């Protein structure tokens, strides 16, 4: 991680670019982490739907000039921001997707902490050997997930996307030790798989869809979802009902945020503090939903 020093000023301005992002737990996680380290942190949601390259460039110029230590980037801009940055960290360059932009000395550098965060989150689910994992979605999140699995020496990664060309491109970028391949259907991706990861926004509120049919889920499969709003997505609920082990989007959200915070500040935040902030947001959202 880079070592930078906003701690000296006791102020930290960061944010998130994407749409829709009103549901994001990132402000709470980053601001609580900053407070625990003696910083006055503000995390600004920058929600702009349908931005073109010129619009994104304008937002990034604001990040460069307005005192931001950096910003996170989420759907649908993780790939679109890549050509607009001054430089890319090796991992982000390899996959062509960015979720964290660090502003330093007038320059913007892209990183991908979805990859490092997902690797930390999913490691306990993997067997010592012989993992075959189906990844649904080859967009910005799907790329990060596939690269994380490859970094953990998963030897069989099956990638399905509704746009086959995106899956083909991702497979060509991966250097998985035993290979990655394009799955021609979700059935093909899950045939003999030991794990399944949803890297699409399907199931994120208000959507209540599922990226794979429930009939393909079973008790010998572990299932992870990058979506965390809701925490138990329709996919995870169906997997639980079949007796499968599940991983919610909680751990990915916390670990990617912690890695991004360290890139922004040079300081390692408490994942416990970030986790408490995340849980608080989810509890408040649940009570509001139940009250309605």
N, C-alpha and C positions, 0 to 999 in steps of 0.2 A: 504494500500500500504506500501511496505517496505521503510524504510528511509535510503538511502545510500547517500554518499557524494562526487561524482565526481566534484561538484561545486568548491571544494577547489583547485583542480588542473587546473580548467578552460579548461580541455580537456575531450572529450567524444567520445569514439569509440564504435559504434554499427553497426549492419548490418542485412542482410536478407539472409537466406538459402532457396533455392528452385529452381524450373525450370518449365516454363520459367518466368523470372522476369525482363527482360529489360524494360517492360512497367510500372514497379512499381512507384507509387508516394511516397513511403515511404522515400527515401533519402531526397527529398525536404521537406516533412513534419517534419521529425526529425531534419534535419539540421537547418531549419528556427526556430523551437521551441527552439533549443539549443542556437542559436544566440540571440533570444529575452530574454533569461535568462542569458546572459553573458558568455556562454560556447562556446568553439571552438569544434563544433561537426563534426564528419565524419561518414557517414552511408555507409557501404560497401556492394555492391551487391555480393553475393557469389552464382553464378549460376553454378550448377553442375547437369546435367541430369543423371538419371539412377544410382544414388549412392546406393550401398548396405550398409549393416550395418557397415562394416569395413570402408567404405568411409565416412559415416556420422560420425562415431566415430572419425575419423581423423580430420574432420572439427571442431567438437566440442572440440577436444583437443587443436586445434589452438585457439578457442575462449577462452578456459580456460587459455592459456599460454601467449597470445599476447596482453593482456591489454584491452580486450573488457569488457564493462560494461554489455553487453548481446547482444543477437541477436533475431530477429524474425524468425519464421519458417513458410513457406507456402507450398502450393501444390508442390510435392506430399509427403512431409515428416512429416506432423503434427502428425501422429500416429507412424511412424517409429522411431522418436527420443525418444519416451517415455522410452523404456528400457535402453537407453544410458545415462540418466541423473542421478545425484546423489540423487535428491529428487523431489517431485511434490507437488505443492500447492493442497489443498483439491479439488477444482473445477476441475483442470486438471486431478487429479487422478481418480475422479469419472467418467469422460467421456473417459479417455484414449487418449486424444489429447492435443497437446501443440502448441501454436503459438508464445510464448515468453519465452526465456531462459535467466535468470539472472545469471551473473557470479559474484561471491562474495567469497573472501577468498579461492579461488581454487576450489569452488564447483559450480555446475550448477543446478539451480532449474527451473523447468518447470511450466509455468502458461498458462492460456487461456484467453486472453483479447478479443478474438472474441465473447465470451459469454457476458462479461460485456459491450462491445461495441455495440453488436446487441441489447441487452436489452435496452440500452439508446436510440438507433436509432428507434426501432420499437414501443416503448411504446405509442407514440401519435396516432398510427394507431389502437390500440386495443380498443374495446368497454369496458364499465365498467364490463360487464358480458357476458357470452355466446359466447366466441370466439372459433371457430373451424378452425384450421390452418393446411394446407397441406404443408409438408416440402419435397421437392424433393432432394434426396441425403442424404446418411447416412455416408459419409466420414468425414474428419476432420472438414470442415466447417458446414456440416449438423448437426453433433453432437453439435457443439457450439450453433447453432441456436435453436435446440430442447431444450437444457438445458436452454438457455435464455428464451424461451417461458414458460418453466415450472417454472422458477424463477418468472415470471410475472403472475403466477396463471392461465395460459391458460388451460382450462379444457378438451380440445379435440385436441390432436395433432396426425395427421395422417402422417405416414412416408413411403415414397416410395423410393426404390432404385432398380436399375437394378439387383443387387445382393441381393435377399431376405434375405440371412443370415446376411448381414450387418444391414438391417433394424430391423431384429429380435433382434440382439445384442443391438442396440441402445435402442429399446423399453424396453429391460430388465434392462438397466442402469438407465432409467428415473424414477423419482418419481413424475410424474405429478399428481396433486390433483384429477383430474377426469379421469386420465389415458391417455396413449398414445397407439396407435395401429399400426400394420403394415398394410399398404394399398397394396392391391394386384395389383393395376394398378394406373396410374395417374387419370383415370376416377373415380376410387374408392376413391382416396385421395381427389379429389375436389368435390365429391358429397355432397352438402350442406355446403361446407366450406365458411367461411367468409374471409379467408386470404390465400395467397399462397406465399411461399418463395422458391426461387431457391438457393440451397446450392451446386450446381454442377458447374464445369467450362464451361458447355454448354453455348454458346453465347459469350464467351471471345475471343476477336480477336486473331488469324484470323478466328476462328470458327464463323459461322453465324447461327447456329442451334437454336432450341428452345426446352426446356426440357418438355414442354407440348403443345398439339395442341391448336392453337388459337381459335378453336371452343368451347373450354371449358372455355374461359374467358368471363366475363360479368361485367356489371356496378355495381353490388352489391358486388363485390369482391375487396379487396385490394391486390396488388401484389408487392412483394419486391424481389430484386435480389442482391446477394452478389457480383456479378461481377461488376467491374467499368470500364473496358476497352473493349467496349465503355461504356459511362455512360448510354446512352439509349440503352439497349440490344434489340435484336429482340423480346424477351418476353415482355419487358416493352413497346416497341412501339406497339405491338399487344394489350396489355392491355389498353393503352391509347386510341387506336382506338375504343375499346369497351366501353369507358367511365369509366373504373376502376381507382381507386386511385392507385398511384404507389409510390414506394420508391426506389431510385437508390442506388448503392453501396457506394455513397459518405459518408453518415453519418456513416456507419459501418467502412469504411476505416479510417475516422478521429477519431472516438471515440476509436477504438481498438488501434490506434497508440498513442493516448494521454494516455491511460491506461498503455500501454507498456512503454512509455517514463517515466512515473512516477515510474514504477517498476525499470527501469534502474537507475534512478537518485535520487529518493526520492523527486523530485520537480514536482509540477503540472504545465504542460505546458498550454499555451493558445490555446484552440480549435479554436478560431478565427484566430490566426496566422497559425495554421496547415491547417485550411480550405482554407485560402488564398493561401497557398503553393500548396495545392491539386488542387484548381481551376486554378492556373497558369500552372501546368503541363497539365491539361486537355485541357486548351485553346491552349497551344503550340502544343499539339498533334493534335488537331482539325485543326489548321491552316496548319500544315505540311501535314496532310492527304488531306485537300482541295487543297493545292498547287500541290500535286502529281496528 
